């Protein structure tokens, strides 16, 4: 490119620059005087729309970032609350178990205070069997003074009798076992009979004389006849009665003990069963 062409290009650039500046100054002056007001209003419409779109997008992006931060914070807080809830549930379970044990022990202490003529030892139930006999196993044995035929009770009444005792454990035959037969009487009318366990797990009092009144709800207690158990231990409560096939009445008896939930029992250690066979007669139950 020759010298003259270069000079022409520089001259044209100077002219263009001068013209642009003059146009800009003119537009500014026109805007200041308000001449360009209608044009500015028309041009502002698409610009404002575009600005609104960008502002909305920016707000959404900013809000999304805040939401993600809040979600992470809430998730962390939720994990902390779940951990605290698990600890509290464990503590509540432990406290309920302590309260339950306390209530059972308090009941046994109350029973001991009312049965002042009885010496007893507390034992935990460590096993339960339904066949061939209905029995429980307790964690007390001969070294604790537990002997065969000793009565086992709770505050609610008679549980059964010890049928086997080792150094540190003993088996107890429950009153609900069909092989268990106990001489008993009604607390109110003093009518006597025999309470025996049933296959169903219930209790039945038979051999009640026909002329005796058998009130529903009356307590059935041990009579002490036969010398196998001390008198006045609660066996259960009469729920119904009927005339038997022979000349006696039969009463259905409900034990006040929930045998499925036995945990702590008392063994009466100062009771000595009497063997009436030495007098030449059979020993009753």
Helices and strands as residue ranges (DSSP letters): H 3-33, H 37-114, E 120-129, E 135-138, G 142-144, E 151-154, E 157-165, E 170-174, E 181-186, E 192-197, E 203-208, E 219-222, E 234-243, E 249-254, G 259-261, E 264-268, G 276-279
